[in-house]
Structures are given as structure tokens and as C-alpha cells.
Amino acid sequence: MSTQVETKQFQAETRKVLDIVINSLYTERDIFVRELVSNASDALEKFRHLSLTEQPEFDAHVPLDINIDCDDKKHTLTITDTGIGMTAQELEENLGTIAHSGSGKFIEELAEAAKKDVSLIGQFGVGFYSAFMAAKTVTVQTRSWDGSEGHEWHSDGNGSYTISPCDGLHRGTKIIIELKDDAEEYGQKFTLERIIKQYSTFIPFPVNVEGKKVNTVEAIWGRSKSEITDEEYNEFYKFVGNAYDEPTFRLHFAADAPLAINALLFVPKDNFENMGMGRMEPGVNLYCQKVLIDQHSKSILPEWLRFLKGVVDSEDLPLNISRQSLQDNA
């Protein structure tokens, strides 16, 4: 095996993206965990889809899951998936460059979106770089599903990165983050469990934090209504509505235009505003591909429907989305 270490410079556009993402996420750093878990889920989905047409032999027995480990003594966070993995070329293309035609316009749109709503940053496909908001260094170890040589990517986010061969790897990708001094909470188990439960509880693969599965609720809104029992609907309502009773009414529907969406909405039995308990926050959360984008969203429904509980999930939120345009289009 070759032991050569190559040092390369980030593409100019990549350096700009790093600057935008890091500065935009300063007040919402939890999002970097969401983005890395979403990327891991995507890699698993790609391998699952590939397995339908190919017959992978390398690490074919390895289960599809995401494992998160932390060390609050060494101040590290490690996120590992058993997905499709990357070759050396894919590693450089995915992490060293921004693969967008018209990159200048892309940078402008990203900067504008970051000003409007930083939670949408992942829609641009650059969520990986948010890791540098909390990281002194980021190390990515990966091996492709085809069993070719594994490689390691390493950077401190300051303009350059290295790529070198790495042996002993299984299929998939491991991201090792050396945390900044002011981000040491991300090396603690309870912090990571909280973030996964908030943003990634509906990821369609097991997400394990220190060996314990954290995402235990199914995203039933993606299933056919005929397949879902009343009990499943009621249990889901209790979860998303933080309720103890059953809803008065439910609405489960899908639409293809102008946006592809699945929605599951519930009317609670009680209106707590009428009980003198103060003004309620909107009760519907916005998801994109089962990942939380906007909690208690004010963008989806008129204000007078804030008593509703539930979820709206879209597969294809536009890159230049704004809160107002979302409600208008929906």
C-alpha cells in the first residue's frame, strides 16, 4: 500500500463556502450534527439502492446504521456510517471542491439563504463544512463499497487539506472531529442524544449514540394511509403533539405540485389558549427528507391554525426558499 500524503489547497469557491457556513452557523451550532447525520443517512440510502442492482461482496454482512461516539476527556466526536463510502477521487471531489456550474451564482445564493435562515444550509449540499464551526480539525476515513483502497482526508479548515491511503477500514465513512475549546459540549453523550432526538429522530436507519439507539419513532407519514392503524396514528400524535390523549381529527395527505409534500396534521381535543394558558407556538414542524428544518414553523400555515399539531415533509425544498415563499407555494 502506498503511504504518500498529498497536500492540496481548497478550491477558491470552497474557501468562500467555508467562510459563509462557519459564520452563519455561529449561533446554531447544533445544526452541524444534523448535517453530518443526514449525510450519513444519504450514504446508507445510496448503498441500499445500489444493492438492488449490484451484488456487493465487500463487507456485505455489515448492517446499515449510523454510530456516534464521543470522548469528553479527549474532546472528540466520531460519526460513522456503513454506507456507500468513497474512493480517493470521490473524496477529493466531494470535500475539496464545490461541484456546481456557475459557482459564483451558487455562492451568492448560499450567502443570501444563510442570511434568511441558516437551517436551510444543508439544502445546498455543503452541510459537511459546518463541522468546522465546532472543529479544530476534521478527519474523514472512508472506503468505497467496491473494496478499493481506503483513504483519509484531514484538514483544519484554513485553506488546505491532505489525502493519504488508510488501511484496515470497513465499508463506509468515519468522521472524527477534534472539538474546539468552546464546543466541548459536543463531546458529551446527552448533548448528542438531545440533538438527534430534535433533528434526526425520523432518519430511516438506526442512529446509535454510544451503542444505544436514539431514533425510535417511525416517520409514518410516508406510508399509505391504508397501512397505518388508528393506534399508530394516535401514538404518533402523542409524540409530535406532546399529548396524552387522542386527537379529535386527523388529516393525512400528499401532493406533487408545486412542491412534493407529505403532511400529517392533527386537531387536538383541547385548545389551551381558551384555558388561559397563553399564546401557543405553531404546532407543525417542517421536515425535508425526514430531517427537521423548521420547528414550530410559522411558514407553513396561517397563524390562526397554530393549534394544529403535526408534520409537513418535502423531498425537494427549493434552494432559494424563503419563509414567505414556502407558505405561498404550499
C-alpha positions in Angstrom: 0.0 0.0 0.0 1.2 3.5 -0.9 2.0 5.8 2.1 2.2 9.0 0.2 0.5 12.0 1.8 -0.8 14.6 -0.7 -1.4 18.2 0.5 -3.8 20.2 -1.6 -5.4 23.6 -1.5 -9.1 24.1 -1.2 -10.7 25.5 -4.4 -11.4 29.2 -4.1 -15.1 28.7 -4.0 -14.8 26.1 -1.3 -12.9 28.6 0.9 -15.8 31.0 0.4 -18.3 28.4 1.3 -16.4 27.5 4.5 -16.4 31.2 5.5 -20.2 31.5 4.8 -21.2 28.3 6.6 -19.0 28.8 9.6 -20.0 32.4 10.2 -23.7 31.8 9.5 -24.0 28.8 11.9 -22.3 30.5 14.8 -25.5 30.9 16.9 -26.9 27.5 15.8 -24.0 25.1 16.0 -26.2 22.1 16.8 -27.0 22.0 13.1 -23.6 20.6 12.2 -24.5 17.4 13.9 -27.8 17.2 12.0 -25.9 17.8 8.7 -23.4 15.1 9.3 -26.0 12.6 10.3 -28.1 13.5 7.2 -25.0 12.9 5.0 -24.5 9.5 6.7 -28.1 8.6 6.0 -27.8 9.6 2.4 -24.7 7.4 2.1 -26.6 4.5 3.5 -29.6 5.0 1.2 -27.2 5.1 -1.8 -25.8 1.8 -0.8 -29.2 0.3 -0.2 -30.3 1.4 -3.7 -27.0 0.1 -5.2 -27.6 -3.2 -3.6 -30.9 -3.6 -5.6 -29.0 -3.6 -8.9 -25.5 -4.8 -7.9 -24.3 -7.6 -5.7 -21.7 -6.1 -3.4 -19.3 -8.6 -1.9 -17.0 -6.4 0.2 -18.4 -6.1 3.8 -21.8 -7.4 2.5 -22.6 -8.6 6.0 -22.2 -5.2 7.7 -25.6 -3.8 8.9 -26.7 -0.4 7.6 -26.5 2.0 10.6 -25.0 5.2 12.0 -22.9 5.2 15.1 -21.9 8.2 17.1 -19.2 8.1 19.7 -17.8 10.8 21.9 -15.0 11.3 24.3 -15.4 14.2 26.7 -11.9 13.7 28.0 -10.2 14.0 24.6 -12.9 16.3 23.3 -13.6 14.3 20.2 -16.8 13.4 18.3 -16.9 10.5 15.8 -19.7 9.8 13.4 -19.5 6.5 11.5 -21.8 5.1 8.7 -21.7 1.8 6.9 -22.9 3.4 3.6 -21.5 3.5 0.1 -18.2 5.0 1.1 -15.9 7.0 -1.2 -12.8 6.3 -3.4 -9.9 8.7 -3.3 -11.2 10.6 -6.3 -14.7 10.9 -4.8 -13.2 12.0 -1.6 -11.4 14.9 -3.3 -14.4 15.8 -5.5 -16.9 15.8 -2.6 -14.8 17.5 0.1 -12.1 19.6 -1.8 -14.2 21.2 -4.4 -17.7 22.6 -4.9 -19.2 20.7 -7.9 -21.6 23.4 -9.2 -21.6 25.0 -12.6 -21.8 28.8 -12.2 -20.1 28.6 -8.8 -20.2 32.4 -8.4 -24.0 32.5 -8.6 -24.1 29.5 -6.3 -22.0 31.3 -3.7 -24.3 34.3 -3.8 -27.4 32.2 -3.4 -25.8 30.4 -0.5 -24.9 33.6 1.3 -28.4 35.0 0.8 -30.0 31.8 2.1 -27.7 31.9 5.1 -28.9 35.4 6.0 -32.6 34.4 5.7 -32.5 31.0 7.5 -29.3 29.1 8.5 -31.3 25.9 9.0 -31.6 25.6 5.2 -27.9 25.5 4.7 -27.9 21.7 4.1 -30.1 22.1 1.1 -27.1 23.4 -0.8 -25.2 20.2 -0.4 -22.5 21.8 1.7 -23.5 20.7 5.2 -20.3 18.8 5.7 -18.4 22.1 6.0 -20.5 23.1 9.0 -18.4 20.7 11.0 -15.6 23.4 11.1 -17.8 25.6 13.2 -17.1 23.3 16.1 -13.9 21.6 15.0 -10.2 22.4 15.4 -9.6 19.6 12.9 -11.8 17.2 10.8 -10.5 13.8 9.8 -12.5 11.7 7.3 -11.7 8.0 6.9 -13.5 6.2 4.1 -13.6 3.1 2.0 -15.8 2.5 -1.1 -18.3 -0.3 -1.3 -16.2 -1.8 -4.1 -13.5 -2.8 -1.7 -10.8 -0.5 -3.2 -8.1 1.1 -1.1 -9.3 3.2 1.8 -8.2 6.8 2.3 -8.0 9.5 4.9 -8.8 13.2 4.4 -7.7 15.7 7.0 -8.0 19.5 7.4 -8.2 22.3 9.9 -10.4 24.3 7.5 -7.7 27.0 7.0 -7.1 26.6 3.3 -5.6 23.2 2.7 -6.2 19.5 3.3 -4.3 16.2 3.0 -5.3 12.9 1.4 -3.5 9.7 2.2 -4.1 6.0 2.0 -5.6 4.4 5.1 -5.7 0.6 5.7 -7.9 -1.5 7.9 -11.1 0.3 7.0 -14.5 -1.3 6.6 -17.1 -0.1 4.0 -18.4 3.4 4.8 -17.2 6.7 6.2 -15.9 7.7 9.6 -15.7 11.5 10.5 -13.5 12.3 13.5 -13.9 15.8 14.9 -11.4 17.3 17.3 -13.6 19.9 19.1 -12.8 23.5 19.7 -12.4 24.6 23.3 -15.7 26.4 23.3 -17.5 23.4 21.7 -16.7 20.7 24.2 -20.3 20.0 24.9 -20.5 18.1 21.7 -18.2 15.5 23.2 -21.0 14.7 25.7 -23.5 11.9 25.2 -26.6 13.7 26.5 -25.9 16.7 24.2 -25.7 14.4 21.1 -28.8 12.4 22.2 -30.8 15.7 22.5 -29.7 16.9 19.0 -30.6 13.6 17.4 -34.0 13.5 19.0 -34.7 17.0 17.9 -33.5 17.0 14.3 -32.9 13.4 13.2 -35.4 11.2 15.1 -37.1 10.1 11.8 -33.9 9.1 10.0 -34.8 5.7 8.3 -31.7 4.0 9.7 -30.6 3.2 13.3 -28.7 6.1 14.9 -26.8 4.8 17.9 -25.1 7.1 20.4 -22.6 5.2 22.4 -24.2 2.0 21.3 -27.8 3.0 22.2 -30.4 3.5 19.5 -31.8 7.0 19.8 -34.2 7.4 16.9 -37.1 5.1 17.9 -40.1 6.7 16.2 -41.1 5.9 12.6 -42.0 8.5 10.0 -45.4 7.1 9.3 -46.5 10.0 7.1 -44.6 8.4 4.2 -46.7 5.2 4.3 -50.0 4.6 2.7 -53.0 5.5 4.8 -54.4 2.0 4.4 -51.3 0.5 6.0 -51.5 2.6 9.2 -53.7 1.7 12.1 -55.6 4.1 14.4 -53.3 3.1 17.2 -50.2 4.1 15.2 -51.7 7.4 14.3 -52.6 8.1 17.9 -49.2 7.2 19.2 -47.6 9.4 16.6 -49.9 12.3 17.6 -48.9 11.8 21.2 -45.2 12.1 20.2 -45.4 15.1 17.9 -48.0 16.9 19.9 -46.5 16.1 23.3 -50.0 14.9 24.2 -51.6 12.2 26.4 -55.0 11.9 24.8 -56.2 11.1 21.3 -56.8 13.8 18.6 -60.3 14.9 17.5 -59.4 14.7 13.8 -56.5 13.9 11.6 -55.6 14.8 8.0 -53.0 12.7 6.1 -52.3 13.7 2.5 -49.7 14.0 -0.2 -49.2 16.5 -3.0 -46.9 16.6 -6.0 -47.1 20.2 -7.1 -45.9 22.9 -6.7 -43.9 21.0 -4.1 -43.8 17.3 -3.4 -45.0 17.0 0.2 -46.4 14.6 2.7 -48.4 16.0 5.6 -49.9 14.5 8.7 -51.9 17.0 10.7 -54.0 16.6 13.9 -56.7 18.7 15.6 -56.2 18.3 19.4 -59.2 17.9 21.7 -58.3 20.9 23.8 -57.3 24.4 22.9 -55.1 25.5 25.8 -55.3 29.2 24.8 -59.0 29.0 25.7 -58.0 27.8 29.1 -56.0 30.9 29.7 -52.6 29.3 29.3 -51.1 31.9 27.0 -50.5 32.2 23.3 -49.4 28.9 21.7 -46.5 28.4 19.3 -47.3 26.9 15.9 -47.6 23.1 16.3 -46.5 21.9 12.9 -42.8 21.2 12.1 -41.2 21.3 8.7 -39.0 18.5 7.5 -37.0 17.8 4.4 -36.4 14.2 3.6 -37.3 13.3 7.2 -34.8 15.8 8.7 -36.1 18.7 10.8 -35.7 22.1 9.1 -38.0 24.4 11.0 -39.5 23.6 14.4 -42.8 25.2 15.3 -42.8 26.6 11.7 -44.5 29.9 11.1 -44.0 29.4 7.4 -46.4 26.6 6.6 -49.9 27.5 7.8 -51.8 30.8 8.6 -51.3 32.0 12.1 -54.9 31.1 13.1 -54.2 27.4 12.5 -51.4 27.4 15.1 -53.4 25.0 17.3 -52.8 22.2 14.8 -50.1 19.5 15.6 -48.2 17.5 13.1 -45.5 17.4 10.3 -45.0 18.6 6.8 -42.2 16.8 4.9 -40.9 17.8 1.5 -38.5 15.9 -0.7 -37.5 18.9 -2.8 -37.4 22.3 -1.0 -36.0 24.8 -3.4 -32.5 26.2 -2.7 -33.6 29.8 -2.7 -36.5 29.2 -0.4 -37.8 31.9 2.0 -40.3 31.6 4.8 -42.9 33.7 2.9 -42.5 31.8 -0.4 -42.9 28.5 1.3 -46.3 29.4 2.7 -47.4 30.9 -0.6 -46.3 27.9 -2.6 -47.8 25.4 -0.2 
